[in-house]
Amino acid sequence: MALLLLVPYFTPADPRRRREVEETLQANLQLPEPRQLLLLVDDGQPPPISPTGRPAEVIPLTRRPTLADALHQARRRSQPGDLVLIANSDIAFSESIAGDLERELPEDAPALLCITRHNRLPSGALALQRPPQCSQDAWALRADQLAQLSPEHLGDCAVPFGVFRCDNVIPFRFHCRGWQLLNPALRIQAIHNHLSGVRQYTSHCTRLLGGGCYVHCNPQPRQPSDLEMVVSSLSPQPVERIGINRHLELVQEPGPSPAPDH
């Protein structure tokens, strides 16, 4: 078992924010895992990687990285039995992260871990983001499950990182494709280095509208999380109710073979 870590990396203009992102990269470069660290870079700025330190590979892009970009690289670079971890550029992990993911990821069904961050406080202590179900900053899956991603599912994953609501859209798209969703933030700390408070997005962004999903923390490893579905819409028209269409779930259930038509 080895770990592949993929990070949509950028160089912030604000010096305080840039220092946080660079310190996070250096912390992850010091981990005993991952076997590979891939940086998806779209701003043309070279990350501060020491040539004598742990290797990291830069994947240059001409637009903002998406989840589909990360999954495509994971398919190319991973090996059977690997674990794939995707994290925002200001998220660091402890040395036990590979073993922690192995204990949390189910082995018998396609599953995505959606991990809520622990914010680093001025005191140095860590505090779980509240409410934890509304936001996640890291995602993980087994490399062996990458083959389960159909072309249609990969198309659904063209969700840009760093855009408001992207962390709600990602689990929604996986849920619609039949994957289990789990949030192990009660046991795994995705350490968020963002004391500066500098942000490059606005909560008024309308780039990602439609369905989203809140993934609650699961109390036990490999136990599916409780979920809440949400809809982001610009329409002022009242909605009487929102339901789950079970038609596709029903038609996929095994049943008797249809009688011949001749």
HELIX and SHEET records of a PDB file:
HELIX    1   1 PRO A   15  LEU A   29  1                                  15    
HELIX    2   2 LEU A   67  ARG A   77  1                                  11    
HELIX    3   3 ILE A   97  GLU A  104  1                                   8    
HELIX    4   4 PRO A  132  CYS A  134  5                                   3    
HELIX    5   5 ALA A  143  GLN A  148  5                                   6    
HELIX    6   6 PRO A  151  ASP A  156  1                                   6    
HELIX    7   7 CYS A  166  CYS A  176  1                                  11    
HELIX    8   8 HIS A  247  VAL A  251  1                                   5    
SHEET    1   A 7 GLU A  57  PRO A  60  0                                        
SHEET    2   A 7 GLN A  36  VAL A  41  1                                        
SHEET    3   A 7 LEU A   3  TYR A   9  1                                        
SHEET    4   A 7 LEU A  83  ALA A  87  1                                        
SHEET    5   A 7 ALA A 138  ARG A 142 -1                                        
SHEET    6   A 7 ALA A 111  ILE A 115 -1                                        
SHEET    7   A 7 GLN A 180  LEU A 182  1                                        
SHEET    1   B 4 ILE A  91  ALA A  92  0                                        
SHEET    2   B 4 ALA A 190  HIS A 192 -1                                        
SHEET    3   B 4 ARG A 117  ARG A 120  1                                        
SHEET    4   B 4 LEU A 126  LEU A 128 -1                                        
SHEET    1   C 2 GLY A 210  VAL A 215  0                                        
SHEET    2   C 2 LEU A 227  SER A 232 -1                                        
END                                                                             
